[in-house]
Every structure is written in structure tokens, then in C-alpha cells.
């Protein structure tokens, strides 16, 4: 078996030693095991979706922009009030950056996020007919929208089989051996390469929810894990009492 080393864990909120990374590019989980893992996650949650609350692609876009370095719970609390007064690009521009900050001030980096949202709304109105683009090039051209945000919008709003890799998916992919990588881009490319097409649409949601509620950073809940016997993490808990 190929040797393994411990990733320093710069994207990991828990101890770095909990994140095993394959040293070699060909250190990949068995195909049948990957399929079984995804099949079990699907059986447990057949119709997964984001925990961000939204009613339109525009509301989703704004929510995802706000979610950077913030929890979905905190974003939902802010947008619940915000979307009552501004749920379109035009309404957001009318609200203005200063008043927008009042609605999102409980969220980290709210000054920068407010500025980017207003700039994005202006571009949507002037260049896209107030419609959120359904392609990566135009999405990533919007202020404050990077690859991860674009992936979430493309997947959740437009049904495209993209996989947005956040800290939870990065951790889970490395920890269980599903798609080891040294950075989020490497993990994303390996997930896209190794996950069969039938699972790609929902893989992002399954992995993020698994990382958020079961395979947590500091103390994984191995007793509640439906893929425990398939997980390749050498440090997994042996006492399965949850």
C-alpha cells in the first residue's frame, strides 16, 4: 500500500493529524467502494439540497456570496429580513450599499460582501437583463464570485453536475480516501474524475452534509456513520457509541 503523510490542515479547523493525504496521485480508493459509499449516502438522503434558504437563482447567488466564512444559519437569519425588501437586482440597487450593510452586519466581512453584492447587481442589470447567468464564465466575472460560489449556483440553481469543494468536502474527501488532494482544486478535479455520472448532481450536498453533521472536524461521529466500514481513515473511532 502506498505510504501516507499528514496534511498540515490549513483548511482544517480540527487537528491537522486527522487529515490523511495520499502521497502519490495513483493512491485512489477502489471504484466499487466509491460507488458503495455514494449509494449509501443516496439511500440515506435521496433528495439532498443546500441548507441556504432561497426562492430564486438571484437569492441563492446572494446567499452563497454571504456564506463565505459564515454559517448557513447566520446567512439565513440575515436574508430572511433582507429578501423581504430586496429580492431582485433592481431592488438591491435601490436599497443601496449602506442600507444593505444594516441587514448583513451580523455576518463576517459584511462590508466587503455588501460592496460586491451591489457591484454584482449593477452588472446583472446592465449586462444580463437582471438574470443570473447559467454559465461559469459570466458567473466568475461577477465581483465576489469565485469558482466555489459559481459551482454552488450552477449545481443548485441550474442543475449542472458541478462539485463545490468547501472545507467540509475537502476534509471528508481526504479523510475517508474518496478523492485525496493537497488543495480544493485538486480535490474537485479528482471528485469529478472518479465519481460516476449518476452521482455527480448530488455528490456536493451529500459530502457537505456528511462533513457538517457526521464526519466533523474535531470529533467525527463514527457511531452515526453509514459508511464507517468503507472509510479508509486510519484514525477513525473504534468505540462506535455515538
C-alpha positions in Angstrom: 0.0 0.0 0.0 1.4 3.5 -0.8 2.8 5.4 2.1 0.7 8.3 3.5 1.6 11.5 5.2 -0.4 14.1 7.2 -1.6 17.2 5.5 -0.8 20.4 7.5 -4.5 21.1 7.6 -4.6 24.8 6.6 -8.3 24.4 5.6 -9.0 22.1 8.6 -10.4 23.5 11.8 -9.5 20.4 13.7 -6.1 18.8 14.4 -4.0 18.5 11.3 -3.1 14.9 12.1 -6.7 13.9 11.3 -6.3 14.6 7.6 -4.5 11.8 5.7 -3.4 12.6 2.1 -2.1 10.2 -0.4 1.5 11.0 -1.4 1.0 9.6 -4.8 -1.5 10.6 -7.5 -2.5 7.0 -8.1 -3.4 6.4 -4.5 -7.1 6.2 -5.2 -9.9 4.4 -3.5 -11.3 1.3 -5.2 -14.0 2.1 -7.7 -16.6 -0.3 -6.2 -16.0 1.1 -2.7 -16.6 4.7 -4.0 -19.9 3.5 -5.6 -21.0 1.8 -2.4 -20.2 5.0 -0.4 -22.2 7.2 -2.7 -25.0 4.6 -2.9 -25.3 4.6 0.9 -25.3 8.4 1.2 -28.0 8.5 -1.5 -30.1 5.9 0.3 -29.9 7.9 3.5 -30.7 11.2 1.7 -32.3 10.7 -1.7 -33.0 14.3 -2.4 -30.3 16.5 -0.8 -30.1 20.2 -1.2 -28.5 23.3 0.2 -29.4 24.5 3.7 -29.4 28.1 2.5 -32.9 29.4 2.0 -33.7 30.9 -1.3 -36.6 31.3 -3.8 -34.7 32.3 -7.0 -31.3 32.0 -8.6 -30.6 35.6 -7.5 -31.5 34.9 -3.9 -29.2 31.8 -4.0 -26.4 33.8 -5.5 -26.5 36.4 -2.8 -26.8 33.8 -0.1 -23.8 31.9 -1.3 -21.8 35.2 -1.6 -22.7 35.9 2.1 -21.9 32.4 3.2 -18.1 32.7 2.7 -16.5 32.2 6.2 -20.0 32.3 7.7 -22.6 29.6 8.7 -25.7 28.9 6.7 -27.7 29.6 9.9 -26.3 33.1 10.2 -26.9 33.8 6.5 -30.5 32.5 6.7 -31.2 34.8 9.6 -29.9 37.8 7.7 -31.6 37.0 4.3 -34.9 36.3 5.9 -35.3 40.0 6.6 -33.2 41.2 3.6 -35.3 39.4 0.9 -38.5 40.9 2.2 -37.2 44.3 1.0 -34.8 43.3 -1.8 -35.1 40.1 -3.7 -34.1 41.3 -7.2 -31.0 43.0 -8.5 -33.1 46.2 -9.1 -34.5 46.2 -5.5 -31.0 45.6 -4.1 -29.6 48.5 -6.0 -32.5 50.7 -4.8 -31.7 49.5 -1.2 -28.1 50.7 -1.6 -24.9 49.6 -0.1 -25.3 51.4 3.2 -28.7 50.0 4.0 -27.7 46.6 2.8 -24.9 46.6 5.4 -27.6 47.0 8.1 -29.2 43.8 7.1 -26.0 41.7 6.9 -23.8 43.3 9.7 -24.0 40.1 11.8 -22.1 38.2 9.0 -18.3 38.3 8.8 -16.7 40.5 6.2 -20.1 42.3 5.7 -18.5 45.5 4.4 -16.7 43.7 1.5 -19.7 41.5 0.8 -22.1 44.4 0.7 -19.9 46.2 -1.8 -19.5 43.1 -4.0 -23.3 42.4 -4.0 -24.1 45.9 -5.1 -21.5 45.7 -7.9 -22.8 42.3 -8.9 -26.4 43.6 -9.0 -25.3 46.5 -11.3 -23.7 44.1 -13.7 -26.7 41.8 -13.7 -29.0 44.7 -14.6 -26.7 46.3 -17.2 -25.3 43.2 -18.8 -27.6 40.3 -18.2 -31.1 41.7 -18.1 -31.3 41.2 -14.4 -30.9 37.4 -14.9 -28.3 35.3 -13.1 -26.0 33.7 -15.7 -26.1 29.9 -16.0 -22.5 29.6 -17.2 -19.2 29.6 -15.3 -17.5 32.4 -17.4 -20.2 35.0 -16.7 -20.7 34.0 -13.0 -17.0 34.1 -12.2 -16.8 37.6 -13.8 -19.1 38.9 -11.1 -17.4 40.7 -8.1 -17.1 38.4 -5.2 -17.9 35.3 -7.1 -15.2 32.7 -7.3 -15.1 29.1 -8.5 -16.7 27.6 -5.4 -19.7 30.1 -5.5 -20.1 29.5 -9.2 -20.2 25.8 -8.7 -22.9 26.0 -6.0 -25.1 28.2 -8.2 -24.6 26.1 -11.3 -25.4 22.9 -9.4 -28.2 24.1 -7.1 -30.0 26.7 -9.3 -29.3 25.3 -12.8 -28.9 21.5 -12.2 -25.4 21.2 -13.5 -23.2 18.4 -12.2 -20.6 20.6 -10.6 -18.9 20.0 -7.2 -18.1 22.9 -5.0 -15.3 22.0 -2.6 -15.5 23.8 0.8 -13.7 22.9 4.0 -16.2 20.1 4.8 -15.8 18.4 1.4 -12.1 18.9 1.4 -11.9 17.2 4.8 -14.2 14.3 4.0 -12.6 13.6 0.6 -9.2 13.4 2.2 -10.1 11.7 5.5 -12.1 8.8 4.0 -9.9 8.4 1.0 -12.6 9.2 -1.6 -10.6 11.8 -3.5 -7.4 12.9 -1.8 -5.8 16.2 -2.8 -3.5 18.9 -1.4 -5.8 21.8 -2.2 -9.5 22.4 -3.0 -8.9 22.5 -6.8 -7.1 19.2 -6.8 -9.9 17.6 -4.7 -12.6 19.0 -7.0 -10.9 17.6 -10.1 -10.5 14.2 -8.6 -14.1 14.1 -7.4 -15.2 15.0 -10.9 -12.9 12.3 -12.4 -13.8 9.5 -10.0 -17.5 10.0 -9.1 -19.8 8.2 -11.6 -22.1 10.5 -13.6 -25.2 9.1 -11.8 -24.0 10.6 -8.5 -22.4 13.9 -9.6 -25.5 16.1 -9.3 -26.0 15.4 -5.6 -22.4 14.5 -4.5 -21.7 18.0 -3.3 -24.7 18.0 -1.0 -24.1 14.5 0.3 -20.5 15.2 1.2 -21.0 18.6 2.7 -23.9 17.4 4.9 -21.8 14.3 5.9 -18.9 16.6 6.9 -21.1 19.1 8.7 -23.1 16.6 10.8 -21.2 13.3 10.9 -17.6 13.4 9.8 -16.9 16.6 11.8 -13.5 18.2 12.2 -12.7 17.8 15.8 -14.6 14.7 16.8 -16.1 12.6 14.0 -19.3 10.9 14.9 -18.2 7.4 13.7 -21.1 5.7 15.6 -23.6 7.6 13.4 -21.7 7.0 10.1 -23.4 4.9 7.4 -20.1 4.4 5.6 -17.9 3.5 8.6 -16.8 0.1 7.3 -15.9 1.6 4.0 -14.0 4.6 5.4 -10.2 4.4 4.9 -9.4 6.9 7.7 -6.9 5.2 10.0 -7.8 7.3 12.9 -11.5 6.6 12.9 -13.1 5.9 16.2 -13.2 2.3 17.3 -15.8 2.9 20.0 -18.9 3.2 18.0 -21.1 4.6 20.7 -22.4 7.9 19.3 
